[in-house]
Amino acid sequence: MKAGRIVMLVIGALCAMLGLGLLAGAGVAGWVNYQQRDGRYFITQPAPFTANSYALTTPTLDLGTGGGMRDGVPPGFAGSVLLRGSTTDPGKDIFIGVGPQADVAAYLAGVRHAEIANIRVNPFRVLYRDVPGANIPSDPAQQNFWAATATGTGEQDLTWDLRSGDWAVVVMNADASAPVSVNLQAGARSGLLLPVFIGLLIGGLVMLLIGVPLIVLGAAGLGRAAGKGGPGSGVPPGQLPPQAGQPYPVGPYAPGTAPGQHNVTASYNMAAPAGAVAAYAAAPGTPYPVTPGATTAYVYPARLHGYLDPNLSRWMWLVKWFLAIPHCIILFFLWFAFAVVTIVAWFAILFTAHYPRSLFNFSVGVIRWNWRVAYYAFSAIGTDAYPPFTLARTDYPADFDVDYPARLSRGLVLVKSWLLAIPHLLIISILTGTARAWEYRDGQWVQYGVGISLMGLLVLIAGVILLFTGQYWRGIFDLLLGLNRWIYRVIAYVALMRDEYPPFHLDMGPVDPGDVPLPASGASAVPR
């Protein structure tokens, strides 16, 4: 892979992620600004506050006013706050006041009161700091230091334009009695939200306009390099030249015959691939479950295979997740670029009925890279060979490829990624998702995950068996390959690479039906 293309893709991904973050902020700012239209406030739900003391206070207003705005700034320029409250005792009036923090501290000196230290939202809970005292406060409404007050029977509203300085909110019974039990709401509005929205929107669009072309150009370059680095992606099966080091995929190995020395010519009248390597071939005397040359009812044009290493370490699977961290960091950027490329391809298919070849190679390469890492560390732990840092096909024992489509449907591109794929996505969520449970806690239903996914459990079982016996149980391996093959076919379909609907069946075992070698002309497909 060329360093310049990689740098271009990473910089583009960072710019695009920053742009998406700015656009998300613009969305929030725009929504809040819409909520405060016609002079209204963006306001919270009522919440109970109770203290066995004479007053409830806040240390500061925590709205960015502390030492904040310069003198001379017009009142209300930065915004205003709304405090709405009522007592829970219908026989008492409420008092709400905002005043300078120093004056509030002097007024409540020696008076027992409670400071609101923290508010937890989910579930709602208020933490107080009790301030002891023996004095009885005077009538709060008679004090002359308040910047804004609201007092009376029933629900009262206090509005106050933000000003520079340190301020505190005080909530009391109007007669200065204890205890204090009220329901409060807080709201805010600001004229700054509209320019903030516009600024974030423009900044996000600019970053996307910079990032997306960089991603597409980088991906196209990497895709062209991936296509030249090996047989290439999208070449129909049967037209791939042999790759050095590629294991021979199928067939029984005679007892005493070393892997890689399988007498293919004698048994099947066909030549073994040049440079076949034995490290990932079947153990002597162990047949793969697919017969060479056998026909299948349906061969999907996205092909996945993985060959089990017969010399797996007992313990290495325990640390592979750690060893794979460099790959995971790279895959984070590759999958982000993959998403951008898929969106670009969506428009290309809609208008031209073609998936750009270089972008197609890149997308296949990303999935291939992900499969290698997953096969090594997460989804199969089927080899101890460290995955290569490349999008191209190699002699690695796990590989993925998709036939390049000559033409794609303009109509299907509108629905296949989400609507038509729903049945498969539900099945995949069962295979890869954890169980969910709901518990009624603190007055509301709380959802949390339970256990691990089915695939994770199978991998764990295989790892434990390997740890204690030194053997990878072939039944689990074949099932894991079948499950992964199903998942990756759906990924290729959802990513717009093919129009053919993925089959609802498991093609278990290391060899994909599309990779089964064809017998020589006139030769029998059945071993003699």
FINUKOL-843759 format. One line per field, with one value per residue (C-alpha): residue number from 1; x, y, z. Coordinates in Angstrom, 2 decimals, always signed. Example, Ala and Ser with C-alpha at 12.3 -4.5 7.8 and 13.67 -1.06 7.14 Angstrom:
BEGIN
num (1;2) .
east (+12.30;+13.67) .
north (-4.50;-1.06) .
up (+7.80;+7.14) .
END
This chain:
BEGIN
num (1;2;3;4;5;6;7;8;9;10;11;12;13;14;15;16;17;18;19;20;21;22;23;24;25;26;27;28;29;30;31;32;33;34;35;36;37;38;39;40;41;42;43;44;45;46;47;48;49;50;51;52;53;54;55;56;57;58;59;60;61;62;63;64;65;66;67;68;69;70;71;72;73;74;75;76;77;78;79;80;81;82;83;84;85;86;87;88;89;90;91;92;93;94;95;96;97;98;99;100;101;102;103;104;105;106;107;108;109;110;111;112;113;114;115;116;117;118;119;120;121;122;123;124;125;126;127;128;129;130;131;132;133;134;135;136;137;138;139;140;141;142;143;144;145;146;147;148;149;150;151;152;153;154;155;156;157;158;159;160;161;162;163;164;165;166;167;168;169;170;171;172;173;174;175;176;177;178;179;180;181;182;183;184;185;186;187;188;189;190;191;192;193;194;195;196;197;198;199;200;201;202;203;204;205;206;207;208;209;210;211;212;213;214;215;216;217;218;219;220;221;222;223;224;225;226;227;228;229;230;231;232;233;234;235;236;237;238;239;240;241;242;243;244;245;246;247;248;249;250;251;252;253;254;255;256;257;258;259;260;261;262;263;264;265;266;267;268;269;270;271;272;273;274;275;276;277;278;279;280;281;282;283;284;285;286;287;288;289;290;291;292;293;294;295;296;297;298;299;300;301;302;303;304;305;306;307;308;309;310;311;312;313;314;315;316;317;318;319;320;321;322;323;324;325;326;327;328;329;330;331;332;333;334;335;336;337;338;339;340;341;342;343;344;345;346;347;348;349;350;351;352;353;354;355;356;357;358;359;360;361;362;363;364;365;366;367;368;369;370;371;372;373;374;375;376;377;378;379;380;381;382;383;384;385;386;387;388;389;390;391;392;393;394;395;396;397;398;399;400;401;402;403;404;405;406;407;408;409;410;411;412;413;414;415;416;417;418;419;420;421;422;423;424;425;426;427;428;429;430;431;432;433;434;435;436;437;438;439;440;441;442;443;444;445;446;447;448;449;450;451;452;453;454;455;456;457;458;459;460;461;462;463;464;465;466;467;468;469;470;471;472;473;474;475;476;477;478;479;480;481;482;483;484;485;486;487;488;489;490;491;492;493;494;495;496;497;498;499;500;501;502;503;504;505;506;507;508;509;510;511;512;513;514;515;516;517;518;519;520;521;522;523;524;525;526;527;528) .
east (+0.00;+1.30;+2.01;+0.58;-2.79;-2.88;-2.10;-4.73;-7.34;-6.51;-6.56;-9.82;-11.35;-10.32;-11.75;-14.98;-15.37;-14.80;-17.34;-19.92;-19.31;-19.84;-23.00;-24.27;-23.64;-25.41;-28.39;-28.60;-28.20;-30.82;-33.30;-32.86;-33.19;-36.44;-37.79;-37.29;-39.18;-41.84;-40.14;-40.37;-37.73;-36.06;-37.15;-36.67;-39.34;-40.49;-38.31;-38.73;-36.27;-36.58;-34.39;-34.98;-33.65;-34.60;-33.31;-32.09;-29.16;-26.74;-23.06;-23.24;-25.66;-23.31;-24.45;-21.15;-21.67;-18.98;-16.45;-17.74;-19.11;-17.52;-19.09;-21.20;-22.60;-26.33;-28.59;-30.01;-27.44;-26.01;-29.42;-31.78;-32.83;-36.22;-36.82;-40.31;-41.38;-44.11;-44.27;-45.57;-47.58;-50.59;-50.73;-47.30;-46.05;-42.76;-39.88;-37.28;-34.45;-31.23;-28.60;-24.85;-23.19;-21.46;-24.76;-26.52;-23.72;-24.05;-27.84;-27.62;-24.66;-25.42;-28.66;-29.10;-29.52;-28.73;-26.54;-27.33;-24.01;-24.96;-27.96;-28.06;-30.45;-30.89;-32.28;-33.07;-31.35;-30.22;-27.14;-27.09;-24.39;-25.88;-24.63;-25.33;-26.56;-28.76;-30.06;-33.53;-33.51;-35.45;-38.15;-36.39;-38.69;-37.61;-33.95;-32.76;-29.82;-31.85;-31.32;-34.61;-37.33;-40.61;-42.88;-46.49;-49.01;-48.95;-46.54;-44.17;-41.84;-38.56;-36.83;-33.42;-31.05;-27.52;-24.99;-21.31;-20.39;-20.94;-24.55;-26.53;-30.11;-32.10;-35.39;-37.30;-40.75;-42.01;-42.40;-38.79;-39.95;-38.50;-38.51;-38.42;-40.14;-40.68;-41.02;-38.68;-38.03;-35.12;-35.15;-32.92;-32.99;-30.22;-29.88;-26.47;-27.93;-28.78;-25.27;-23.79;-26.03;-24.98;-21.29;-21.36;-23.32;-20.89;-17.87;-19.25;-20.04;-16.59;-14.86;-16.98;-16.19;-12.52;-12.70;-14.95;-12.91;-9.71;-11.30;-12.56;-9.25;-7.29;-9.65;-9.52;-5.73;-5.61;-8.22;-6.15;-3.07;-5.01;-6.17;-2.58;-1.04;-2.50;-5.03;-7.35;-10.80;-13.82;-12.21;-14.65;-13.67;-11.75;-9.87;-7.63;-4.01;-2.47;-1.00;+2.30;+1.68;-2.04;-3.09;-4.83;-8.39;-10.12;-9.82;-8.69;-5.04;-3.73;-2.32;+1.41;+1.30;+2.55;+0.17;+0.94;+2.06;-1.46;-1.43;-4.06;-3.10;-3.50;-6.73;-8.51;-6.61;-5.84;-2.75;-2.12;-1.54;+2.09;+3.81;+1.12;+2.06;+1.23;+0.93;-2.80;-3.79;-5.75;-4.01;-2.98;-5.92;-8.48;-10.87;-12.49;-16.26;-16.44;-15.77;-13.56;-15.50;-18.85;-21.67;-23.76;-27.30;-26.23;-22.82;-22.89;-20.49;-19.02;-16.58;-14.97;-12.59;-10.35;-7.95;-7.28;-3.70;-2.93;-0.23;-2.20;-0.71;-2.72;-2.56;-1.88;-5.60;-5.75;-3.59;-4.45;-6.97;-4.08;-1.78;-4.53;-4.84;-2.73;-5.06;-8.13;-6.86;-6.30;-9.65;-11.39;-10.28;-10.81;-14.39;-15.14;-13.77;-15.73;-18.97;-18.15;-17.21;-20.45;-22.47;-20.53;-21.09;-24.82;-25.05;-22.78;-24.98;-28.15;-27.01;-24.68;-25.67;-21.98;-19.89;-16.59;-14.00;-11.26;-13.71;-15.11;-11.63;-11.10;-14.37;-13.64;-10.16;-11.53;-13.84;-10.97;-8.70;-11.41;-11.96;-8.27;-8.10;-11.37;-10.18;-6.92;-8.21;-11.97;-14.32;-12.45;-8.93;-8.04;-4.40;-1.43;-0.02;-0.19;-2.47;-0.75;-1.24;-2.68;-5.97;-4.76;-5.12;-2.18;-1.31;-2.84;-4.99;-8.12;-9.40;-12.49;-13.38;-16.37;-16.93;-17.10;-20.60;-20.89;-24.04;-26.12;-29.81;-30.70;-33.94;-32.54;-29.96;-32.82;-34.09;-31.69;-29.39;-32.13;-35.54;-34.65;-31.81;-34.01;-34.48;-30.74;-29.94;-32.29;-30.54;-27.11;-28.21;-29.11;-25.75;-23.58;-25.65;-25.83;-29.03;-30.95;-32.86;-35.01;-35.23;-37.57;-35.27;-35.82;-39.19;-38.19;-37.25;-33.50;-32.08;-28.75;-26.84;-26.56;-23.88;-22.03;-23.09;-23.56;-20.45;-18.47;-19.58;-18.54;-15.12;-14.70;-15.61;-13.18;-10.46;-11.00;-10.90;-7.72;-6.17;-6.66;-6.40;-4.25;-6.93;-9.39;-12.68;-13.46;-17.23;-17.03;-14.56;-16.82;-19.83;-17.92;-16.80;-20.37;-21.69;-18.98;-19.60;-23.28;-22.42;-19.88;-22.20;-24.80;-22.16;-21.32;-25.02;-25.77;-22.67;-24.20;-21.57;-24.01;-27.69;-28.04;-29.89;-27.78;-28.92;-30.51;-28.23;-24.87;-22.07;-20.01;-16.35;-13.20;-13.96;-16.54;-18.60;-17.41;-13.77;-14.17;-11.68;-13.15;-11.90;-9.91;-11.87;-13.24;-12.05;-14.25;-15.27;-15.30;-12.07;-11.10) .
north (+0.00;+3.44;+5.70;+8.76;+7.09;+5.91;+9.39;+10.85;+8.39;+8.93;+12.73;+12.51;+10.25;+12.61;+15.61;+13.76;+12.61;+16.16;+17.36;+14.84;+15.90;+19.56;+18.69;+16.73;+19.79;+21.93;+19.58;+19.89;+23.67;+23.97;+21.78;+23.71;+26.99;+25.72;+24.83;+28.40;+30.01;+32.63;+33.64;+30.16;+28.47;+25.10;+23.70;+20.53;+18.32;+19.10;+17.48;+17.29;+19.01;+18.57;+19.65;+19.68;+23.22;+26.81;+27.18;+25.42;+27.07;+26.53;+27.52;+29.22;+29.29;+27.05;+28.67;+30.15;+33.44;+33.07;+35.83;+35.45;+38.23;+41.60;+44.65;+46.55;+43.48;+44.13;+42.28;+39.14;+38.99;+35.69;+34.47;+34.26;+31.60;+30.55;+29.01;+27.67;+26.19;+25.54;+24.13;+20.63;+22.01;+23.90;+26.02;+27.58;+30.18;+29.77;+32.22;+32.00;+34.51;+35.09;+37.24;+37.87;+34.92;+37.06;+38.69;+35.33;+33.92;+36.86;+36.50;+32.78;+33.07;+30.99;+29.69;+25.98;+25.41;+22.83;+23.37;+21.33;+19.57;+17.32;+16.20;+12.74;+12.38;+8.62;+7.76;+11.21;+11.89;+15.07;+15.18;+17.91;+19.40;+20.39;+23.65;+23.76;+26.81;+27.99;+31.33;+31.89;+33.79;+37.02;+37.44;+36.79;+39.06;+42.03;+41.78;+44.40;+42.56;+40.24;+40.60;+38.83;+37.28;+35.41;+34.71;+33.79;+30.99;+28.15;+27.96;+30.92;+31.85;+33.72;+34.99;+36.56;+37.83;+36.52;+39.01;+38.89;+37.92;+35.10;+34.37;+31.92;+30.71;+30.54;+28.65;+29.05;+29.10;+32.67;+32.84;+31.62;+28.45;+24.94;+22.37;+23.24;+20.90;+22.13;+21.04;+22.93;+23.31;+25.08;+26.55;+28.63;+30.52;+32.32;+34.46;+32.91;+29.55;+30.65;+31.91;+28.86;+26.64;+28.41;+28.29;+24.60;+23.81;+25.66;+24.22;+20.68;+20.98;+22.41;+19.58;+17.03;+18.68;+18.31;+14.86;+12.95;+13.64;+12.73;+9.46;+8.62;+9.44;+7.52;+4.55;+4.53;+4.51;+1.73;-0.21;+0.00;-1.13;-4.01;-5.11;-5.14;-6.73;-10.20;-11.94;-9.09;-8.88;-9.83;-12.36;-15.24;-18.56;-20.84;-17.87;-17.14;-18.13;-20.17;-18.10;-19.01;-20.44;-20.93;-24.17;-26.81;-26.47;-29.85;-33.60;-36.57;-36.95;-40.47;-41.70;-41.01;-38.37;-34.99;-32.10;-30.24;-33.43;-34.55;-36.63;-34.60;-35.82;-39.45;-39.01;-36.36;-36.13;-32.47;-30.49;-29.16;-25.40;-24.42;-23.60;-25.13;-24.87;-27.55;-25.42;-24.90;-28.03;-30.82;-33.12;-36.49;-38.80;-36.07;-35.32;-31.94;-32.16;-30.86;-33.16;-31.63;-30.84;-31.47;-29.28;-27.20;-25.98;-22.35;-20.68;-17.14;-14.70;-13.59;-16.27;-16.80;-19.48;-20.27;-23.16;-24.50;-24.44;-27.99;-26.65;-24.08;-22.93;-23.95;-20.54;-17.94;-17.35;-15.78;-12.84;-12.54;-9.78;-7.73;-8.52;-7.48;-3.95;-2.35;-3.95;-2.75;+0.85;+0.67;-1.04;+1.79;+4.20;+1.66;+0.94;+4.65;+5.08;+1.97;+3.65;+6.80;+4.78;+2.80;+6.03;+7.29;+3.92;+4.18;+7.31;+5.83;+2.73;+4.80;+6.90;+4.55;+1.01;+0.34;+0.16;+1.98;-0.80;+0.81;+1.60;-1.93;-3.38;-1.16;-2.21;-5.89;-5.34;-3.80;-6.76;-9.13;-7.38;-7.53;-11.26;-12.04;-10.25;-11.81;-15.27;-14.74;-13.26;-13.08;-15.10;-18.39;-18.24;-20.67;-19.65;-18.29;-16.55;-12.79;-11.11;-9.06;-5.30;-5.21;-5.02;-7.37;-11.13;-13.04;-16.60;-16.03;-19.01;-16.86;-14.96;-13.23;-12.18;-10.95;-11.29;-7.88;-7.36;-6.28;-4.33;-3.57;-2.77;+0.89;-0.09;-2.60;-0.12;+1.86;-0.96;-3.88;-2.40;-1.91;-3.32;-6.53;-7.32;-7.20;-11.01;-11.60;-8.74;-10.21;-13.56;-11.93;-9.96;-13.27;-14.79;-11.85;-9.95;-10.50;-11.26;-8.32;-8.08;-5.41;-4.63;-2.23;-0.07;+3.27;+3.77;+2.98;+0.10;-0.35;-2.43;-4.22;-6.93;-10.47;-13.00;-13.21;-13.81;-17.25;-16.88;-15.60;-18.60;-21.03;-19.38;-19.50;-23.20;-23.94;-22.00;-23.82;-27.21;-26.15;-24.97;-28.30;-30.80;-29.10;-29.90;-27.64;-29.51;-29.73;-29.57;-26.16;-24.93;-25.90;-24.30;-21.08;-20.90;-21.42;-18.69;-16.25;-17.11;-16.25;-12.94;-11.85;-12.68;-10.40;-7.68;-7.85;-7.64;-4.76;-2.94;-2.93;-5.24;-7.79;-7.94;-11.67;-12.34;-14.24;-17.82;-18.89;-21.79;-22.62;-23.74;-25.12;-26.02;-24.22;-24.13;-21.91;-23.70;-21.07;-22.01;-25.74;-26.53;-27.75;-31.08;-31.22;-31.55;-35.05;-36.05;-37.57;-35.41;-38.44;-39.92;-43.16) .
up (+0.00;-0.92;+2.05;+0.32;-0.23;+3.37;+4.69;+2.39;+3.63;+7.32;+7.01;+5.08;+7.72;+10.52;+8.64;+7.88;+11.49;+12.70;+10.14;+11.33;+14.92;+13.99;+12.10;+15.11;+17.27;+14.69;+14.85;+18.64;+18.53;+15.80;+17.67;+20.92;+19.03;+17.49;+20.94;+22.13;+19.24;+19.98;+23.21;+24.74;+26.85;+26.51;+29.85;+31.89;+33.40;+36.98;+39.63;+43.43;+45.78;+49.54;+52.46;+56.20;+56.47;+55.76;+52.21;+49.10;+47.33;+44.49;+44.78;+41.38;+38.49;+36.43;+33.18;+32.18;+34.00;+36.63;+35.85;+32.32;+30.15;+29.81;+31.29;+28.82;+27.13;+26.53;+28.99;+27.50;+24.68;+25.93;+27.01;+29.92;+32.41;+33.68;+37.10;+37.66;+40.96;+43.48;+46.99;+47.59;+50.53;+49.12;+52.30;+51.72;+49.27;+47.44;+47.11;+44.33;+44.13;+42.20;+43.86;+44.07;+45.71;+48.34;+49.41;+49.51;+51.69;+54.09;+54.24;+55.07;+57.45;+60.54;+58.96;+58.36;+54.65;+51.96;+48.90;+45.80;+45.20;+42.29;+40.26;+38.71;+35.85;+35.30;+37.75;+39.10;+42.38;+44.13;+46.34;+48.98;+51.18;+54.53;+55.99;+59.76;+61.59;+64.48;+63.19;+61.74;+58.43;+57.95;+55.31;+51.98;+49.99;+52.11;+51.10;+48.60;+46.99;+44.75;+41.00;+40.30;+42.46;+42.18;+45.14;+45.73;+45.82;+43.31;+40.41;+40.10;+37.24;+37.63;+34.49;+34.56;+31.86;+32.26;+33.59;+34.45;+37.97;+40.45;+41.29;+43.38;+43.36;+46.60;+47.03;+50.29;+51.75;+51.48;+55.27;+55.78;+57.53;+57.44;+55.89;+52.18;+49.72;+46.19;+42.55;+40.25;+36.55;+34.89;+31.42;+29.20;+25.95;+24.08;+21.01;+20.46;+19.44;+15.90;+15.04;+16.80;+14.66;+11.46;+12.40;+13.25;+10.11;+7.84;+9.62;+9.39;+5.69;+4.94;+6.80;+4.95;+1.63;+2.48;+4.05;+1.66;-1.52;+0.34;+1.47;-2.02;-3.70;-1.08;-1.28;-5.08;-5.02;-2.45;-4.42;-7.60;-5.68;-4.12;-7.57;-8.89;-5.83;-6.43;-8.60;-7.81;-6.43;-8.46;-10.76;-11.26;-9.71;-12.02;-13.56;-10.60;-11.23;-8.42;-5.59;-4.04;-0.62;-1.10;+0.63;-1.37;-0.09;-0.19;-0.37;+1.74;+2.64;+2.62;+5.95;+6.14;+3.43;+4.61;+4.15;+0.96;-0.77;-1.56;-4.77;-6.53;-9.99;-9.05;-7.14;-9.17;-12.43;-11.84;-10.95;-7.48;-7.20;-7.56;-4.32;-2.13;+1.53;+4.04;+7.17;+6.73;+4.85;+6.42;+8.83;+7.33;+6.94;+7.67;+4.80;+4.35;+4.17;+0.59;-2.31;-5.03;-8.16;-6.52;-7.71;-5.32;-5.69;-5.38;-5.27;-3.91;-5.61;-2.25;-1.13;+2.27;+3.34;+6.28;+6.76;+10.23;+11.45;+12.69;+15.00;+16.98;+20.26;+23.31;+24.97;+22.29;+21.67;+25.15;+24.03;+20.34;+21.09;+22.47;+19.57;+17.15;+18.58;+15.77;+13.22;+15.13;+15.07;+11.31;+10.77;+12.60;+9.86;+7.10;+8.14;+8.38;+4.86;+3.83;+4.96;+2.99;-0.09;+0.15;+0.16;-2.88;-4.58;-3.84;-5.97;-8.63;-8.92;-8.91;-11.87;-13.78;-12.63;-11.93;-8.77;-9.55;-9.84;-7.73;-4.94;-5.23;-4.76;-1.74;-0.11;-0.70;+0.70;+3.89;+4.46;+3.63;+6.14;+8.77;+8.14;+8.49;+11.85;+12.98;+11.93;+13.83;+17.07;+17.47;+15.26;+14.79;+16.36;+13.57;+12.98;+14.87;+11.78;+12.23;+9.64;+6.93;+6.72;+3.22;+1.36;-1.37;-1.50;-0.05;+0.95;+4.39;+5.47;+5.64;+2.63;+1.28;-2.22;-4.21;-7.95;-9.59;-11.02;-14.63;-13.80;-10.70;-10.47;-10.02;-8.33;-5.85;-4.60;-3.08;-0.88;-0.54;+2.11;+4.67;+3.64;+1.82;+4.21;+7.33;+7.64;+7.40;+9.76;+12.36;+12.10;+12.35;+15.41;+17.05;+16.14;+17.15;+19.72;+23.45;+25.30;+26.69;+29.93;+31.51;+35.20;+36.96;+39.06;+40.81;+39.18;+35.62;+33.34;+32.83;+29.97;+30.20;+28.35;+29.64;+28.72;+25.39;+21.82;+20.30;+18.17;+21.11;+23.15;+20.40;+20.10;+23.88;+23.98;+21.15;+22.95;+26.25;+24.50;+22.71;+25.97;+27.76;+24.90;+22.29;+19.69;+17.90;+17.67;+13.95;+14.45;+16.14;+13.53;+10.64;+12.31;+12.99;+9.37;+8.23;+10.52;+9.43;+5.79;+6.25;+7.95;+5.37;+2.48;+4.03;+4.53;+0.83;-0.08;+2.28;+1.04;-2.47;-3.98;-5.35;-6.27;-5.64;-2.40;+0.16;+0.74;+4.02;+4.73;+6.28;+4.00;+6.82;+6.67;+5.59;+1.88;+0.25;-2.43;-4.90;-4.21;-4.88;-7.67;-10.92;-12.28;-15.48;-18.68;-18.98;-15.51;-12.94;-9.99;-7.71;-6.31;-7.98) .
END
